[in-house]
């Protein structure tokens, strides 16, 4: 009989542990994106040619452990794409993810996309690009250059396109468009070159941050 209080105490302790575990699981479940491993990606660059066949979207993150994209999607007003596969490495800090259309892969100067979507994935006349319901960029009519050279960043600032994939391969898509000649005849072309320098410096900072983290 003298062992029963100990057994009762042990039973109560066990029940308490199970209850605590249940509460912890419930809190993790309710936490949503805070416990996810994809939610730190942001849309970094958007590009399209004039007919919408050659398009790419570039994502960027400063954080590691953002590799689980399998069940997440990126979508526009026209299309939805589920990634279907995770990234190859959990070391995602200072990395890019490149999403390109089928025709983009055939364009001169293109680097291999990490994920491929159908042509005309978004409208060139204005659209909302949404990544996994955690980040989006909206642009209106005339905001997206379609001269074959310029792209826009998440703040809708145009500059010469520079797609980068997860392996840090960088390209520059060259799609001849009639209005490219008109652009070169204006001061906008010089401004675009200045913005390219700014974007490249930004990308160099990302690569420097990655190198410092690995050293």
C-alpha positions as CSV (number, residue, x, y, z in Angstrom):
1,X,0.0,0.0,0.0
2,X,2.9,2.4,0.7
3,X,3.8,2.5,-3.1
4,X,0.4,3.7,-4.2
5,X,1.1,7.4,-3.4
6,X,4.2,7.2,-5.5
7,X,2.4,5.6,-8.4
8,X,-0.4,8.2,-8.1
9,X,2.2,10.9,-8.2
10,X,4.0,9.4,-11.2
11,X,0.6,9.0,-13.0
12,X,-0.2,12.7,-12.3
13,X,3.2,13.7,-13.6
14,X,2.7,11.7,-16.7
15,X,-0.7,13.2,-17.4
16,X,0.8,16.7,-16.8
17,X,3.6,16.0,-19.3
18,X,1.1,14.8,-21.9
19,X,-1.1,17.9,-21.4
20,X,1.9,20.1,-21.7
21,X,3.0,18.3,-24.9
22,X,-0.6,18.7,-26.3
23,X,-0.6,22.4,-25.6
24,X,2.8,22.9,-27.3
25,X,1.6,21.0,-30.4
26,X,-1.5,23.2,-30.5
27,X,0.6,26.4,-30.2
28,X,2.9,25.3,-33.0
29,X,-0.1,24.5,-35.2
30,X,-1.7,27.8,-34.5
31,X,1.5,29.6,-35.1
32,X,1.1,29.3,-38.9
33,X,3.7,31.0,-41.0
34,X,5.9,31.8,-38.0
35,X,6.8,28.1,-37.8
36,X,7.1,27.6,-41.5
37,X,10.2,27.3,-43.5
38,X,9.4,29.3,-46.6
39,X,7.9,32.6,-45.4
40,X,11.0,34.8,-45.6
41,X,11.2,34.8,-49.4
42,X,10.4,38.1,-51.1
43,X,9.7,39.0,-54.7
44,X,12.8,40.7,-55.9
45,X,12.6,41.2,-59.7
46,X,9.9,40.8,-62.4
47,X,10.5,40.7,-66.1
48,X,8.5,40.2,-69.3
49,X,8.8,40.8,-73.0
50,X,6.0,42.5,-74.9
51,X,3.8,39.5,-75.6
52,X,4.3,37.8,-72.2
53,X,6.0,34.7,-73.5
54,X,9.4,35.4,-72.0
55,X,8.9,36.1,-68.3
56,X,10.7,35.5,-65.0
57,X,10.2,36.2,-61.4
58,X,13.1,36.3,-58.9
59,X,12.8,35.7,-55.2
60,X,15.4,36.6,-52.5
61,X,15.9,35.9,-48.8
62,X,18.3,36.8,-46.1
63,X,17.5,33.8,-44.0
64,X,18.4,30.1,-43.8
65,X,16.0,27.2,-43.5
66,X,13.7,28.6,-46.2
67,X,13.9,25.5,-48.5
68,X,10.5,23.8,-48.1
69,X,8.6,25.1,-51.1
70,X,6.9,21.8,-52.1
71,X,3.4,22.6,-51.0
72,X,3.6,26.4,-51.6
73,X,2.5,28.3,-54.7
74,X,3.1,31.5,-56.6
75,X,0.3,33.0,-58.4
76,X,-1.0,35.9,-60.5
77,X,-4.4,37.0,-61.6
78,X,-3.9,34.7,-64.6
79,X,-2.1,31.6,-63.3
80,X,-1.1,29.5,-60.3
81,X,2.0,27.4,-59.9
82,X,2.7,24.9,-57.1
83,X,6.4,24.5,-56.7
84,X,6.1,20.7,-56.1
85,X,9.7,20.3,-54.9
86,X,11.9,21.7,-52.2
87,X,15.1,23.6,-52.7
88,X,18.2,21.4,-52.6
89,X,19.8,23.0,-49.5
90,X,18.6,24.4,-46.2
91,X,21.4,27.0,-46.5
92,X,19.2,29.6,-48.2
93,X,20.5,32.8,-46.7
94,X,21.4,35.4,-49.3
95,X,20.1,33.2,-52.1
96,X,17.8,33.7,-55.0
97,X,15.1,31.6,-56.5
98,X,14.4,32.0,-60.2
99,X,11.0,31.1,-61.7
100,X,10.9,31.3,-65.5
101,X,8.5,30.6,-68.4
102,X,9.1,27.9,-70.9
103,X,10.1,30.5,-73.6
104,X,12.4,32.2,-71.1
105,X,14.6,29.1,-71.1
106,X,15.2,29.6,-74.8
107,X,16.0,33.3,-74.7
108,X,19.6,34.5,-75.3
109,X,21.3,35.3,-72.0
110,X,19.0,33.3,-69.8
111,X,20.2,31.2,-67.0
112,X,18.5,28.0,-66.0
113,X,15.4,28.7,-63.8
114,X,14.9,26.8,-60.5
115,X,11.2,26.3,-61.4
116,X,9.5,26.6,-64.8
117,X,6.0,27.9,-65.4
118,X,3.8,28.3,-68.5
119,X,4.2,31.3,-70.9
120,X,2.1,34.4,-70.1
121,X,2.2,33.5,-66.4
122,X,1.1,37.1,-65.6
123,X,-0.4,40.0,-67.5
124,X,2.0,42.6,-68.8
125,X,-0.8,45.2,-68.5
126,X,-1.0,45.0,-64.7
127,X,-1.2,42.2,-62.3
128,X,-0.5,41.1,-58.7
129,X,2.3,38.5,-58.2
130,X,1.7,36.7,-54.9
131,X,4.2,34.3,-53.3
132,X,2.6,31.8,-50.8
133,X,0.3,34.5,-49.4
134,X,3.3,35.9,-47.5
135,X,4.5,38.5,-50.1
136,X,3.2,40.2,-53.1
137,X,4.0,42.9,-55.6
138,X,1.3,44.7,-57.5
139,X,1.9,46.7,-60.7
140,X,-0.4,48.6,-62.9
141,X,-0.7,49.5,-66.6
142,X,2.6,50.9,-67.8
143,X,4.6,50.0,-64.7
144,X,6.2,46.9,-66.3
145,X,8.7,47.7,-69.1
146,X,8.2,45.4,-72.1
147,X,11.1,46.6,-74.2
148,X,13.0,43.2,-73.9
149,X,15.7,44.7,-71.6
150,X,14.3,46.3,-68.5
151,X,12.7,44.6,-65.5
152,X,11.3,46.1,-62.3
153,X,12.2,45.4,-58.6
154,X,9.6,45.0,-55.8
155,X,9.3,48.8,-55.6
156,X,8.5,49.0,-59.4
157,X,11.9,50.7,-60.1
158,X,13.0,49.7,-63.6
159,X,16.6,48.7,-64.5
160,X,18.2,46.2,-67.0
161,X,17.2,42.7,-66.1
162,X,19.6,40.4,-64.2
163,X,18.1,37.0,-63.4
164,X,20.0,34.9,-60.7
165,X,19.1,31.3,-59.8
166,X,19.7,29.4,-56.6
167,X,23.2,28.3,-57.8
168,X,24.2,32.0,-58.2
169,X,24.3,31.8,-62.0
170,X,23.5,35.3,-63.3
171,X,22.3,36.2,-66.8
172,X,20.9,39.1,-68.8
173,X,18.0,38.2,-71.1
174,X,18.2,39.8,-74.6
175,X,14.9,39.8,-76.4
176,X,14.8,42.3,-79.3
177,X,11.7,44.5,-79.2
178,X,10.8,47.4,-81.5
179,X,10.5,50.0,-78.7
180,X,14.0,49.2,-77.5
181,X,15.3,51.6,-80.2
182,X,13.0,54.3,-78.9
183,X,14.3,53.8,-75.4
184,X,17.9,54.1,-76.5
185,X,17.0,57.5,-78.1
186,X,16.0,59.0,-74.7
187,X,17.6,59.8,-71.4
188,X,15.9,56.8,-69.9
189,X,18.6,54.5,-71.3
190,X,21.3,56.3,-69.3
191,X,19.1,56.2,-66.2
192,X,18.6,52.5,-66.7
193,X,22.3,51.9,-66.8
194,X,22.7,53.7,-63.5
195,X,20.0,51.6,-61.9
196,X,21.7,48.5,-63.2
197,X,24.8,49.5,-61.3
198,X,22.8,49.9,-58.1
199,X,21.1,46.5,-58.5
200,X,24.5,44.9,-59.2
201,X,25.9,46.5,-56.0
202,X,22.9,45.2,-54.1
203,X,23.6,41.7,-55.4
204,X,27.3,42.0,-54.6
205,X,26.2,42.8,-51.0
206,X,24.1,39.6,-50.9
207,X,27.1,37.5,-52.2
208,X,29.4,39.2,-49.7
209,X,27.0,38.4,-46.9
210,X,26.9,34.8,-48.0
211,X,30.7,34.6,-48.2
212,X,31.0,36.1,-44.7
213,X,28.5,33.6,-43.3
214,X,30.4,30.7,-44.9
215,X,33.9,31.9,-43.8
